[in-house]
């Protein structure tokens, strides 16, 4: 039962962070979409940090069973990896220009 609770709570956090935060920091008026990029980025970084930290704290102090501890550490790793990837994307260490060019090429050649 504890395993299901851990997975459900982390899935809810993931959905909230990946779907809820972008929707909350974006406003649409007609066909014009307004976005508060700095606020959205800061909220995403804070949310991912809090989620990773809570999973670490839960794995260290709250969860007693070894199998559930492993699940807690796995989720901490998932949120930590998402945090690192998002931070690297914001800082410009990698981008998706290659994907944009490939899609434009497909659009022009098909």
N, C-alpha and C positions, 0 to 999 in steps of 0.2 A: 504494500500500500504506500509506503514511504517513497518507493521508487517512482510510482505513478505520479505522486504529488510533486516530486522534484522535476520530473520531465514536463508535467503540465505547467508548472509555474515558470519554468525556463522557456517553454514554447510561447507562453503568454507574453513574457518579457520580450522575446524576440519579435513577435508580431507587433507589439506595441512600439518597439524601437524602429523597426524597418518599415512599418506601414503607418502607424499612428503619428509618429513625430513629423515625418514629411507632410502629412495631411494637416497637422495642426499648425505648422509654420508656413503654410501656403494659403493664399487667398485668391479667389477667382471672381472676377467681375466681368460677366459676359464671356467673351472669348479671350480676354486679357488675364494672364496669370501673373500674380504678384507673389514674389518669394522673398522671405527674409533669410538670406543665405547665412549670414553670420550667426544669427540666433539658432537656425536649424543645425548648423555644424557644431556649435557649442553644446546644444542639447543632446545631439547624437553622441558626441565624445563623452559627455558627463554620464549619459544613460548607459553606454557600453562599459564605462569604467565602474559605475555603481553595480551593474549586473555581474561583472567579473569579480569585483570585490566581495559582493554578497555570497557568491558561489564559493570563493576561497574561505570566507569566514564560516560558512555552513559546513564545508568539508573539514575544516579544522576543529570546530567547536560543537556544532549542533548535531551532526550526523554521527551515529555510533557504529553502524554496521559497515564492514569493509566494502561490500559491493556497492552500497549507496554512496560511500565516500568516493569511490572511483567515478561514479556518475557525476557527483558534484565537481570533481577535478576536471572531468571531461568538459562539462559545461563551462567551467571557468576558462579552460583552454579555448573553447569555441568563442566565447565573448572576448577573450584577450586577443585572439587572432583577428577577429573582426575589428577590434579597436586599432590594432597595428595597421591593418590594411586600409581602414578609413583614414587614419592619420597620414599614412604615406600618400594616399590619393589626394588629400587636402593639400599637403605640402608639395605636390607635384612630382613625387618620385616615380610615379607611373601614371599613365593615362590611357585612354581608350581611343586615341587618334587612329590607330591601325584599324580598329573596328569601324570607325566612321568612314575612313577611306575605302575599306572593303565594301561596305554597304552602298556608298555612293557609286563605286565601280559597278556593282551589280545592278543598281538602279539605271545607270546610263547604258549598260550593255545588254540589258534584257528587254 
